[in-house]
Amino acid sequence: MSKHLLILGAGFSGRAIGDVFREAGFTVSGTTRSEEKAESLRKRGVEPIVYDGGAISEALAAGMAQASHVVQSIAPGKDGDPLFRAGTPSLSILMPQLEWAGYLSTVGVYGDHKGGWVDEETALNPVSARSVERVEAEDHWLDFGKASGLPVAVLRLAGIYGPGRNALRNMEEGTARRLVKKDQVFNRIRVEDIGRSALFLAESRLGGVWNITDDEPGPPQDVVAEAARLMGLPTPPDIPFETAELSPMARSFYGENKRVSNAKLKAAGFEFRFPNYRQSLAELHSSGRWQG
């Protein structure tokens, strides 16, 4: 049987996943909200399906019917995951050929651990409303996996960056800021490693919960300093977090401080191409791909 991946929400991460699966011999389709974005998907070899996140259209139902693999990247929102809303047919009916499913979640579901380490066994303590919604959506997908006997993987993603979205580009555009909050660290993940880890889990037929993050949680200001060094530009001045002008969403990210372990994924046999931000920024800089 031919292998077909359906990406629900073919944004920054979804497109990177599509690239990796296509290289592995899959045909790929993906949803997008607009006709303009549909054209850019077509150019990447992804068959676009315009879908607004509401009721499942005929075009989307047709894409689901042929999917052997699915990755769900659409954020749940107040109404919950679009595939588990009241009145939506069951996934087993919508996707009769399904062999594996991946759900893109966030390490935000762990909440704040005051800089301590967390792994997939850590109790969830979501703080923000969006993380609470994510936990509910994760549960729906994992329950579907149990009920159907299919491997369903929840990929908890750290802060995503990659070509066109990174500290090097922020330096060039003059938007890079060194926000300093005492002892604050974040995990991050290069977008190509999201794609590679999704393919690894799919081809290994692995379900369950997986942290998708690099090896090295670190202070965000250090990433900016490294980008400045690579670009040969002055390091931006420190800005104390307490007095910084931030959007409520940006400020909420700093309300959570934790170090997220990727040991489970590595123990399963996955090798990161970009295990830390220094190596990754150096590759983006030398290849010129940082511009996107």
Secondary structure as GFF3:
##gff-version 3
##sequence-region A 1 292
A	DSSP	beta_strand	4	8	.	.	.	ID=ss1
A	DSSP	alpha_helix	12	23	.	.	.	ID=ss2
A	DSSP	beta_strand	27	32	.	.	.	ID=ss3
A	DSSP	alpha_helix	35	43	.	.	.	ID=ss4
A	DSSP	beta_strand	47	50	.	.	.	ID=ss5
A	DSSP	alpha_helix	58	66	.	.	.	ID=ss6
A	DSSP	beta_strand	69	72	.	.	.	ID=ss7
A	DSSP	three_ten_helix	82	84	.	.	.	ID=ss8
A	DSSP	alpha_helix	91	94	.	.	.	ID=ss9
A	DSSP	beta_strand	100	106	.	.	.	ID=ss10
A	DSSP	three_ten_helix	107	110	.	.	.	ID=ss11
A	DSSP	beta_strand	117	118	.	.	.	ID=ss12
A	DSSP	alpha_helix	129	148	.	.	.	ID=ss13
A	DSSP	beta_strand	152	157	.	.	.	ID=ss14
A	DSSP	beta_strand	159	161	.	.	.	ID=ss15
A	DSSP	alpha_helix	167	173	.	.	.	ID=ss16
A	DSSP	beta_strand	178	180	.	.	.	ID=ss17
A	DSSP	beta_strand	188	190	.	.	.	ID=ss18
A	DSSP	alpha_helix	191	203	.	.	.	ID=ss19
A	DSSP	beta_strand	208	212	.	.	.	ID=ss20
A	DSSP	alpha_helix	220	231	.	.	.	ID=ss21
A	DSSP	beta_strand	238	240	.	.	.	ID=ss22
A	DSSP	three_ten_helix	241	243	.	.	.	ID=ss23
A	DSSP	alpha_helix	248	253	.	.	.	ID=ss24
A	DSSP	beta_strand	259	260	.	.	.	ID=ss25
A	DSSP	alpha_helix	263	267	.	.	.	ID=ss26
A	DSSP	alpha_helix	277	287	.	.	.	ID=ss27
A	DSSP	three_ten_helix	289	291	.	.	.	ID=ss28
###
